Amino acid sequence: MYICICKGVTDTAIREAVCQGADRMRDLKSCLGVSEQCGICATHAQEVLEQALVQKTHTNQFLPRPPAY
C-alpha cells in the first residue's frame, strides 16, 4: 500500500528500511523521502515504522544466538 504518494513510498519500502536499520522518522525521511513535500503521510508512515520496529524486535527475540566461546 502506498504511504507517501508524493514520493511513491510503500509500506513494504518502510519495512525494508527498518530491516536495514532505520528506526526514526528522520531515517525514513533521509533514505526514502517520506514527508518531505506535503507531509500528509507522516502519521501513516510513523504507524508503519512503529509496527515494523515491534515486529523486528519480536523476531529478533526468537533468533538463535551464536554460542559463546
Summary of the structure (lengths in Angstrom):
residues: 69
radius of gyration: 13.9
end to end distance: 45.0
largest distance: 52.5
contacts: 170
relative contact order: 0.19
helix: 54%
strand: 7%
